[in-house]
């Protein structure tokens, strides 16, 4: 079963350790940031399904962290739950106005927190804000990004296609296929974090088609980072025999035997936001 990715932005060691132990036992993959700046960077790099955010952090106010996450395209739609000792109604209202999904005061009941976390994840999935396998924003968010980026300049658009995914799912099953999608979403987020900018956006149209808007100062480095990581990671999802053979065999030994290549990705630069209308879009393709 694909693990949900949970980011803790919490500087209290005891609270963070307790939450890590508990949610790990509940089947989550846990990441922990000790301050706000690290939390924002980790949210971009790890593409978590949910963020638990302390308000009182050593370097910046948790409300400012929430505002930063909500105004950054790549993290805008990730559910956020505040965990804080501030129990004033004004603080709760302020947190919810910033776009947090929930506000829980310390000390809290761990079972109640688990249920609220599950509720936030269900709402995000039901409202189709993010895909719970990749952690990436979905179709409605992509349309919003298209409108927003159309008014800006100096960005480039990538279209990414996962080749061989449907065959992989048919051969290895839905659980293994979901793990591939989780790996892909994580890898895309990390590549954007390393080589893109905080203003970049990556979204999922469907299981095999993705869109990226990026202001990356070195686009080839971004594409190389993503293609190299996928080239290393994709083979690990296959059995040794399939990796060695280099393809999947359907209807083996029969007249209609099919040989399907292993997973790969095609990355195409399809468009750019030019400084002036005289600049035409450029198209280039890279495959892994």
N, C-alpha and C positions, 0 to 999 in steps of 0.2 A: 504493500500500500504506500502511495506517495505521501511523504511527510510534508505537513504544512511548515513553512518557514516563519519563525517568530523572532522579531528583533526586540530586545530589551534595551531601553535607554535609561539606565539606572546606575547611580554611583554608589548606592548603599550596598556594600559587599554582602551582608547577611540577607537582605531582601533579594538581591540578584541571584545569589546561590540557591535560595529556597525556590525561586521561580524557575530557575534552570532545571533543578532536580525534578520538580513537580511536572513541568510541561514536557520535559524529555520523557518521563514515564508515561505521559499521555500521547506520545507518538509525534511530538513536534521536533523539528530541527531548530536549535536555539543559537542565536547570535547575541552578544552582549556588548554594548558600547557604554563607556564610563562617563562620557560627557556629551554635550549637545553637538559639538562640531564633528566628533567621531560618529555620532548617531546618524547625522545627516549623510555623511559620506558612506556609511555602511548601508543605509537605506537605498542609496543609489546603486551600490555595488552588489548587494545580496538579493535585491528584489523580493523582500519578505511579503508574506501574505497578510501579516498583522504586525502592528507596532504597539508595545506597551511603553508608555512615555512618562517618566517622572517630571514633575514641574520644577522642583528645586534641584538644579544641576550646578556643578562647580564653575562652569565657564559661561553659561547663558541660561536664560529663563526657558523653561519647557514650552511656554506659550510661543516664544520666538522660534523654537525648534519646529513646533507644529506649523507655524506660519510659513517657515521656510520650506517644509515638506509639501504644504498645500499649494504653494506658488511655484513649485518646480514640476515641469511636465511629467518626468519619469516617476515621481513619487506622489503625485497629486491624488491618486485614487486609492492608495493603500489605507485600509482601516486603521484608525489610531484610537487607543484607549489611554486616557490619562490615569496615572496612579500617583496620588499626592496626599500629603498631610493637610493641605489647605482645604478646609471644609466649608468656607464661606460660600454662600449662594452666589455672590458676585464673581468669585473665581470660577465656579462651575459654569455659569452663564458665559463668561469670557472664553473658557475653553471650548464650549460647544459652538459658540459663534465663530471661532476660528476654523471649524470644520471637523473637530474631533467627533468620533462616533459614540463615545461614552466617557464618563468621568467617575472614577471610583476613589474614595478616600481611604487612607491608611489609618488604623489597621483594617484589613479587609478579610473577608472569608474567601479562602482559596477556591472552594467549590463554586461560589457565586461568580468569582472572576472567570473560572473556566467556562461557565455557562454564558457569561456575557461575551467572552472571546468567541465562542462558537456562534453566538447570535450575530456578532459583527461580521464574521466570515460568511455566514449564510446570507446576510443582507447584501454584501458586496457581490456575491455570486448571483443572487436573485436579480439584482438590479443591473447585472452584466457590466459592472464597473471594471473588474479585473478577472482574469482567468485564474482559477485556483491551482492549476498545474504549473503554469509558467510564471505566475505572479505579474504578468504584463497587462496593461490596459487593453480593452477590447474595442470592438467596432465603433461604438458611439464616441469613445474617447479619441479614436483616430480621426473621425470626422471633425471633432472639435479642434484637434491639433492642426488639421489641414487648413481650417479657417484662420486660426491664430498665426500660423507660420506664413500664410499668404501675405500677411501685412508686414512681414519682416524681411530682412535681407541677409545674404552671406551664409545661408544654410544649404545643406544638400540632403536629398532624399534617397534612401536605399530601399529597395524591395528585396526581400529575402524569401527564397522558396526552399522548403525542406523536400528533397527528392528521396523517394523510396520509403516514405513514412507509412503510407497505407499498407504497403506490402509487409513492412516490419510488424505493424500491428496485427495483420492477419496471421503472420507466422508465429510471433512470440506472445500475442495476447495484449489486452488492454492495460493491464498493470505495468508491464514492461514499457508499453508505448507512453504511458503517463510519465514514467521515469525519464524517458528521452525528452519529453516536453519540459519537465522540470529542469533537466540539465541544460537544455537549450536556453530557456528563459534566464537562468542563472548566468550562463556564459555570456549572453548578450548584454545583460546588465553590468557585468564586470568589465567587459570590453569598453562599454560606453563610459564607465567610471574612470578607467585608466586613460583612455585616449579621446574622450569626448569632452563635453562641458556640462555644467549643472542644468543648462537650458535644453539639453537634448531630450528626445522623446522616442520610445520604442513601443510599438503596439502590435497586437495579434488580431488579424482578420479571421483566421481559422487555424486549424492544426498545421497546415502546410504553408501558410502565407503570412508574412510579417512586413511591417513598415517601420522605418527609422527616419526621423528628422534629426540632423546633427549639425552643429557648428564646429565640429572637430577641426582644429588647426592643421592636422596632418591626417587627411582621410585615408591614404594608403596604409598608415600605421594602424588605424582603427580596423580596417578591413583585414589586414594581415593578422592582427591579434585575434579577431573572431574566427577567421578561417583556420588558423593554426590550432586554436583550442578545440574547435569542432573536429578537426582531423585527428587529434589525439583522443578525444572523448568518445566519438561515435563508435569506434570499433569495440570499446569495452562493453557495449550492450549486447554483443553477439557471443555465441559459443565459440570455442577455439576452432572447431571444424569449419564453421561458417567464415570466421575471420581469415583462416588460411586459404579457403577456397575463393573468397572475394565476392561471393554472391549467394543469394538464397535460391533454393530449388523448390519449385512447386510442381506437383504431379510427377515426382521423380520416376524415371524409367518408363513413363507412358508416352504415347505419341504426342500429347499436348504438353509435354514438360516445358516449364518456363524457368528461366534464370533471370533473377532480378538483382541489379546491383545493390550494394550496401548503402546505408544512409549517406547522404551528402547534402550540401547546401549550395545554392546559387545566389550570389549577391550582385545586384544590379544597381548602379547609380543612374536613376531615372530622371532626376530633376534637381534644379538648384534655385534658391531665391537670390536673384542677381541684384547687384547694386543699381542697375538701371534696366529699362525695358529693352535695351539694345543687346543685352547678353542673352544668348540662347541656351536652353538646357543642354546638358551634356549627358551622354549615355556611355557607360562602360560596365563590363561584367566580370566578376571573379567567381570561381567555383572552388569547392573543396570536396 
